[in-house]
Every structure is written in structure tokens, then in C-alpha cells.
């Protein structure tokens, strides 16, 4: 005839075998969060209505959280400049942040082009599903640091036919002047694109 279990108790043990949490008889355990990686034992003792008792022990392995590193952690750039952020410590990565991503944010290395001070965070996941985070803060200076192309040959051959000033697109109040070799203005615009 089947026997009915009328009492049970749970025990969570630390690495030394000391009980760190024990449920009262008949109570479901509230659970225990191990703070360190390692191997731990969990035991459940059951008692039947006839007074028979048995204990089941299970070994539990707690995997370590990833040791996340982000480079650069904090940096300052001129408006319009690109920054490559890199995270290490896991198997998968998910970046988020307040600035624009120029590359896939689900990679260890991303390129961003922030227009204002921006914070970036990466969620790193190990092969065992453990997660950790890392951060990087990028301060953006509006110092009008621009990089004009130093060669311009508009002859229609497809090489250097356009003149580009990197980062000027981010400054609304720019005026562009082009001078000839004698210092005379040959072109002027406030709508550089």
C-alpha cells in the first residue's frame, strides 16, 4: 500500500557543510541565493505518517559571474568622433546606451558616435547563463574639431571628386569659407552638408 508523506524539511548548506537555511517541517522553502560560486549541498528530509524518514541530497554547482571588463571605461572625445568600445568576460554581449551605435550592439566590440555625453552599458552572459554588466561613459566636447579632406580634385574621375569635412554635419552654426591661393573668398556657405 502506498505511504503518505506528511512532513518534509529542506536544508541549504554552505561549502563547509554548515546549514545556512532550513525550512520548518511542512513548509516550502523560500529559496536561498548563494553569493559565491562553488559546489553546495541541498537536502530534503521526508517523513511518512508511519514515522519512516529518508533524506535526499543533491549537489548544486553555482557558476561564477563573469568578470566583465570594458575599455575604455571613461573617455572624452570631440563631437562627431567615433569610439570603439570593447567588453570581455563572456560568450554573448548586449550593449545599450544613450548614443548612436554604428555597429551591431550584440557584439563584444561596438563603434559609437555620440553627439552628447553618453553612457553605455553592456550585459555580458557566460556559456552557463550567468550575467554581469560593465559601463563606459563618453564625454563629448563641442570644440569644433573637424577633419577636412586634404586633397580635392573635382575632375569627374571618381577619385577625390568631393570635399568632405568630417564632423561638420554636427555643428548647425558653421560657416564654410574657401579661399584661393591669394586669400580671396571663392566660396561661402552656412549650409554645409
Secondary structure, DSSP 8 states (H G I E B T S, - for coil): ----EEEEEEEEE-TTS-EEEE--TT--------SS-EEEEEEEEEEETTS-EEEEEEEEEE------EEESSEEEEETT--EEEEEESSSEEEEEESS-BSS-TTSSEEEE--SS-EEEEEEEE-TTS-EEEEEEEEEEE-S---EE-S----SSSSSS-S--EETGGG-TT--EEEE-TTS-EEEEES---
